[in-house]
């Protein structure tokens, strides 16, 4: 996923096999994705290619992010989830 996704495709890409990820990623897509820079949006889209369990562990901080850029986007996902809670 290298190009900017339409809102509908983005929501679809955020639908996962785990309810927890659906809520986390879907909520972020609705409320946080648009404020990301284009580079951060590409990183978020790249994260969506990860398998569910690995992505879940990244979002919970149970697994180290693959690089600093991904770590920054994951931190934004976490902050957005905490603000919604």
Buried (B, 14 or more C-beta within 10 A) or exposed (E): BEEEBEEEEBBEBBEBEEEEBBBBBBBBBBEBBEEBEEEBBBBBBBBBEBEEEEBBBBBEEEBEBBEEBBBEBBEBBBEBBEEEE
